[in-house]
Amino acid sequence: MNQSTWINTQAKKAAFSMATLAAGALAALSFVSQASAYPGAPAPFDQMLSLKAACRLPAPDGQVRTGFVENIELTPQLTCEKQKPRLVLVSQWVRLKSGENLKDILAKKPARYTLTDYDGSSGWYLTYRAEILDADGSKMVIPLSEMEFDRNMRIMPLMSEHSPLQAKITYVSNKIGAFELTPNPETQKTLPIVATCTTTKGAIHTYTSRISDSIEHLANQEKCPDGSQMVLSKIEETAGSQGWEYRRQSENYYRDRLFFNTKYAISVSSKFGVVLANISVNGSTWDAYALDLKTASEKHPVLLQYDVEKNVIIDVKAQANPRQF
């Protein structure tokens, strides 16, 4: 056998070996894709939910449970008692145990901290999660951040049988994607925000056109120019017995403890100045929106996605801006 024939023979053997290995790898991948991510988990790894309606579920003290269903035609009157939800969003207060360090907990869990008694001795934190309920009775629990929970609850009124919310479950990583809306160009509009004005009280006014010849963002203003179409504001109130997010305490002249609650609100107006909606959001959502608005410019507007029929803010999204890096 000459050298040329030997080289050709070895090349054919190598090609056959590579083909065999590739076929084996594909077979292995095919087998793995049908396997369960964990005992009892359904295959395949990813699954898409199509959520068409919601109902309130009974819950123990300290919890709020909202169920989302896929097959609303099964019951003419949608109630959680008759219709088994496919997904449940849960917010829950958890009391800090003796010896636990709050900073360590908040570093590991998406949670918010507050004081819940008037002597300041008990610490609590608020957690959020999604529970995926399968037909066989199994359940998967997925932690959510406050901002994820807030967005999902806020856009809930926009779903319907013909415009469901889509959510992707990834079993292998125990995650659920953001709720995606079926686009509706008739009701869902996008406003480009190019400038902002912040008052001395911290309210942020946004504009779809320039308000200054020299800068795009005015700060520490006693009064902002007319024509803003979205305003982010913080409202401080005396803390009640329930429903606060941030609660801080101070002492008056007589050393009595006073508790205050900061509420976060967003209002949207028409181009004629008519207020269309006033929406309450969680603190983390407000903070994220305020940060995104700092990048607004004519070249890189921040996009406000809004449903004009239901008066719901879907998202506030900053676009890629080289000044952010």
C-alpha positions as CSV (number, residue, x, y, z in Angstrom):
1,M,0.0,0.0,0.0
2,N,1.5,3.3,-1.1
3,Q,1.5,6.4,1.1
4,S,-1.4,8.1,-0.9
5,T,-3.7,5.0,-0.5
6,W,-2.9,4.7,3.2
7,I,-3.7,8.4,3.8
8,N,-7.1,8.0,2.0
9,T,-7.9,4.9,4.0
10,Q,-7.2,6.7,7.3
11,A,-9.2,9.7,6.3
12,K,-12.2,7.5,5.6
13,K,-11.9,5.8,8.9
14,A,-11.7,9.1,10.7
15,A,-14.8,10.4,8.8
16,F,-16.7,7.2,9.8
17,S,-15.7,7.6,13.4
18,M,-16.8,11.2,13.5
19,A,-20.1,10.3,11.9
20,T,-20.6,7.6,14.5
21,L,-19.8,9.9,17.4
22,A,-22.1,12.6,16.0
23,A,-25.0,10.1,15.7
24,G,-24.4,8.9,19.2
25,A,-24.3,12.4,20.5
26,L,-27.6,13.2,18.7
27,A,-29.2,10.1,20.1
28,A,-28.0,11.0,23.6
29,L,-29.4,14.5,23.3
30,S,-32.7,13.1,22.0
31,F,-32.8,10.9,25.0
32,V,-31.9,13.7,27.5
33,S,-34.5,16.0,26.0
34,Q,-37.2,13.5,26.9
35,A,-35.9,13.0,30.5
36,S,-37.3,14.8,33.5
37,A,-35.3,17.7,35.0
38,Y,-36.1,16.3,38.5
39,P,-38.2,13.4,39.8
40,G,-41.8,14.1,38.9
41,A,-41.1,17.0,36.5
42,P,-42.8,16.8,33.1
43,A,-40.8,16.5,29.9
44,P,-39.6,18.4,27.9
45,F,-37.5,21.0,29.9
46,D,-39.4,24.0,28.5
47,Q,-43.2,24.6,28.4
48,M,-45.3,27.5,27.3
49,L,-48.3,28.6,29.4
50,S,-51.2,30.4,27.8
51,L,-53.1,32.2,30.6
52,K,-56.6,33.6,29.8
53,A,-58.2,34.6,33.1
54,A,-57.5,35.1,36.8
55,C,-59.3,34.7,40.1
56,R,-58.5,35.3,43.8
57,L,-57.7,32.2,45.9
58,P,-58.4,31.8,49.6
59,A,-55.2,32.2,51.6
60,P,-54.0,32.1,55.2
61,D,-53.2,35.3,57.0
62,G,-50.1,37.1,55.6
63,Q,-50.6,35.7,52.1
64,V,-52.3,36.9,48.9
65,R,-52.8,34.3,46.2
66,T,-54.0,35.0,42.7
67,G,-54.7,32.1,40.3
68,F,-54.3,32.1,36.5
69,V,-56.2,29.6,34.4
70,E,-55.8,28.3,30.8
71,N,-59.1,26.7,30.0
72,I,-61.9,29.2,30.8
73,E,-64.5,27.5,28.7
74,L,-64.7,24.7,31.2
75,T,-66.8,26.8,33.6
76,P,-69.3,29.5,32.5
77,Q,-68.7,31.4,35.7
78,L,-65.0,31.6,36.5
79,T,-64.3,30.9,40.1
80,C,-61.2,29.4,41.7
81,E,-63.4,26.9,43.6
82,K,-64.6,25.4,40.3
83,Q,-61.6,26.1,38.0
84,K,-58.2,24.7,38.9
85,P,-55.5,27.4,38.2
86,R,-52.4,26.5,36.2
87,L,-50.3,29.2,37.9
88,V,-50.6,31.0,41.2
89,L,-48.8,34.2,42.1
90,V,-48.2,34.5,45.9
91,S,-47.0,37.4,48.1
92,Q,-46.3,36.4,51.7
93,W,-45.1,38.1,54.9
94,V,-42.4,36.1,56.7
95,R,-41.4,36.8,60.2
96,L,-37.7,37.1,61.0
97,K,-36.7,34.2,63.3
98,S,-34.6,34.6,66.4
99,G,-30.9,34.7,65.5
100,E,-31.5,35.4,61.8
101,N,-29.7,38.2,60.1
102,L,-31.9,40.3,57.8
103,K,-29.1,41.4,55.5
104,D,-28.1,37.8,54.9
105,I,-31.7,36.9,54.0
106,L,-32.2,39.8,51.7
107,A,-28.9,38.9,49.9
108,K,-30.3,35.4,49.1
109,K,-34.0,36.1,48.5
110,P,-36.0,38.6,46.5
111,A,-37.7,40.2,49.4
112,R,-38.6,43.6,51.0
113,Y,-38.2,44.5,54.6
114,T,-40.5,46.3,57.0
115,L,-41.4,46.7,60.6
116,T,-44.8,45.4,61.6
117,D,-45.2,46.4,65.2
118,Y,-45.1,49.7,67.0
119,D,-42.4,48.9,69.4
120,G,-40.0,48.0,66.6
121,S,-39.1,44.6,68.1
122,S,-40.5,42.3,65.3
123,G,-38.9,42.2,61.9
124,W,-40.8,40.9,58.8
125,Y,-39.9,40.6,55.1
126,L,-42.2,40.3,52.1
127,T,-41.5,37.5,49.6
128,Y,-43.0,36.7,46.2
129,R,-43.2,33.5,44.2
130,A,-45.0,31.7,41.4
131,E,-46.5,28.2,41.9
132,I,-46.9,26.0,38.8
133,L,-49.6,23.4,39.3
134,D,-49.6,20.3,37.1
135,A,-52.6,18.1,36.4
136,D,-51.1,15.2,38.3
137,G,-51.0,17.2,41.5
138,S,-47.3,18.1,41.4
139,K,-46.2,21.7,42.1
140,M,-43.1,23.7,41.2
141,V,-42.3,26.8,43.3
142,I,-40.3,29.6,41.5
143,P,-39.1,32.7,43.5
144,L,-39.9,36.1,41.9
145,S,-38.4,39.5,42.4
146,E,-40.7,42.3,43.6
147,M,-40.5,44.0,40.2
148,E,-41.4,40.7,38.3
149,F,-44.4,40.2,40.7
150,D,-45.5,43.8,40.3
151,R,-45.4,43.8,36.5
152,N,-47.3,40.5,36.3
153,M,-50.1,41.7,38.6
154,R,-50.3,45.1,36.8
155,I,-50.8,43.7,33.3
156,M,-53.3,41.0,34.5
157,P,-56.3,43.1,33.3
158,L,-55.0,43.0,29.8
159,M,-55.4,39.2,29.3
160,S,-58.5,37.6,27.8
161,E,-59.5,34.4,26.1
162,H,-58.5,36.0,22.7
163,S,-55.4,37.8,24.1
164,P,-53.8,35.4,26.6
165,L,-50.6,36.1,28.6
166,Q,-47.8,33.8,27.5
167,A,-45.2,32.6,30.1
168,K,-42.4,30.1,29.4
169,I,-41.4,27.6,32.1
170,T,-37.9,26.3,32.1
171,Y,-37.9,23.2,34.4
172,V,-34.2,22.5,34.3
173,S,-33.3,25.9,35.8
174,N,-36.5,26.3,37.8
175,K,-37.4,29.6,36.1
176,I,-40.4,31.3,34.5
177,G,-40.1,34.0,31.9
178,A,-41.8,37.4,32.0
179,F,-45.5,37.4,31.0
180,E,-45.7,38.4,27.3
181,L,-48.8,40.1,25.9
182,T,-50.4,39.3,22.6
183,P,-49.8,42.5,20.7
184,N,-52.9,44.7,20.1
185,P,-52.0,47.7,18.0
186,E,-55.5,49.1,18.5
187,T,-55.1,49.6,22.2
188,Q,-51.3,49.3,23.0
189,K,-49.4,52.4,22.2
190,T,-45.8,53.5,22.6
191,L,-44.7,57.0,23.7
192,P,-41.0,58.0,23.2
193,I,-39.8,59.9,26.3
194,V,-36.9,62.3,25.4
195,A,-36.7,64.6,28.4
196,T,-37.5,64.8,32.2
197,C,-38.0,67.4,34.9
198,T,-37.6,66.6,38.6
199,T,-39.2,68.7,41.3
200,T,-37.8,69.6,44.7
201,K,-40.2,67.0,46.1
202,G,-38.8,64.2,44.0
203,A,-41.6,64.0,41.4
204,I,-40.4,63.1,37.9
205,H,-42.2,64.6,34.9
206,T,-41.5,63.1,31.5
207,Y,-41.9,64.7,28.0
208,T,-42.1,63.5,24.4
209,S,-40.3,66.6,23.1
210,R,-37.4,68.8,24.3
211,I,-38.2,71.2,27.2
212,S,-34.8,72.9,27.2
213,D,-32.4,74.2,24.6
214,S,-29.3,73.3,26.6
215,I,-30.0,70.1,28.6
216,E,-32.4,67.2,28.5
217,H,-33.0,66.8,32.2
218,L,-34.1,69.6,34.5
219,A,-33.6,69.0,38.3
220,N,-34.6,70.6,41.6
221,Q,-37.4,72.6,40.0
222,E,-40.2,74.2,42.0
223,K,-42.5,73.7,39.0
224,C,-42.0,71.7,35.9
225,P,-43.1,72.9,32.4
226,D,-46.6,71.9,31.2
227,G,-47.1,69.1,28.7
228,S,-45.8,66.1,30.7
229,Q,-47.5,62.9,29.8
230,M,-46.2,60.7,32.6
231,V,-45.4,61.7,36.2
232,L,-43.7,59.5,38.8
233,S,-44.3,60.6,42.4
234,K,-43.8,59.5,46.0
235,I,-46.5,60.1,48.5
236,E,-45.7,59.9,52.2
237,E,-48.5,58.9,54.6
238,T,-48.9,57.9,58.2
239,A,-48.5,54.1,58.3
240,G,-51.7,52.2,58.9
241,S,-52.0,48.6,60.2
242,Q,-51.5,46.9,56.8
243,G,-50.4,47.4,53.3
244,W,-47.1,49.3,53.6
245,E,-43.9,48.6,51.6
246,Y,-41.4,51.0,53.1
247,R,-42.0,51.9,56.7
248,R,-39.7,54.2,58.6
249,Q,-40.0,55.6,62.1
250,S,-39.1,58.8,63.8
251,E,-39.7,60.4,67.2
252,N,-41.4,63.6,68.0
253,Y,-40.8,66.1,70.8
254,Y,-42.5,63.8,73.3
255,R,-40.4,60.8,72.2
256,D,-43.4,59.0,70.8
257,R,-42.7,56.8,67.8
258,L,-44.3,57.9,64.5
259,F,-44.5,55.5,61.5
260,F,-44.7,56.6,57.9
261,N,-45.3,54.8,54.7
262,T,-44.1,55.9,51.2
263,K,-46.4,55.0,48.4
264,Y,-45.3,55.1,44.7
265,A,-47.6,56.3,42.1
266,I,-47.4,56.9,38.3
267,S,-50.0,59.0,36.4
268,V,-50.4,59.1,32.6
269,S,-52.0,62.0,30.8
270,S,-53.2,62.5,27.2
271,K,-51.5,65.1,25.0
272,F,-54.3,67.5,26.0
273,G,-53.4,67.2,29.7
274,V,-56.3,64.9,30.7
275,V,-55.3,62.4,33.4
276,L,-56.0,58.9,32.0
277,A,-54.9,56.8,35.0
278,N,-53.2,56.9,38.4
279,I,-51.3,53.6,39.0
280,S,-49.7,52.4,42.2
281,V,-46.5,50.4,41.8
282,N,-44.0,48.8,44.2
283,G,-40.8,50.6,45.2
284,S,-38.5,48.5,43.1
285,T,-40.5,49.2,40.0
286,W,-40.5,52.9,40.7
287,D,-36.7,52.9,41.3
288,A,-36.1,51.0,38.0
289,Y,-38.2,53.3,36.0
290,A,-36.6,56.4,37.5
291,L,-33.1,54.9,36.6
292,D,-34.1,54.2,33.0
293,L,-35.6,57.7,32.6
294,K,-32.1,59.2,33.3
295,T,-30.9,57.9,29.9
296,A,-33.7,59.5,27.9
297,S,-32.7,61.7,25.0
298,E,-33.8,62.5,21.4
299,K,-31.4,59.9,20.0
300,H,-32.2,57.3,22.6
301,P,-35.7,57.8,23.9
302,V,-37.1,55.7,26.7
303,L,-40.2,53.9,25.5
304,L,-43.4,54.0,27.5
305,Q,-45.7,51.1,26.5
306,Y,-49.2,51.8,27.6
307,D,-52.7,50.3,27.0
308,V,-55.1,53.2,26.3
309,E,-58.2,51.0,26.6
310,K,-57.5,49.6,30.1
311,N,-55.2,52.5,31.2
312,V,-52.4,50.1,32.2
313,I,-48.6,50.8,32.0
314,I,-47.1,47.7,30.4
315,D,-43.4,48.7,30.5
316,V,-40.9,51.6,30.6
317,K,-37.9,50.5,28.7
318,A,-34.6,52.3,28.1
319,Q,-32.9,51.8,24.7
320,A,-29.2,51.1,24.2
321,N,-27.3,54.3,25.0
322,P,-23.5,54.5,24.8
323,R,-23.5,57.0,27.7
324,Q,-24.6,54.1,30.0
325,F,-21.2,52.3,29.6
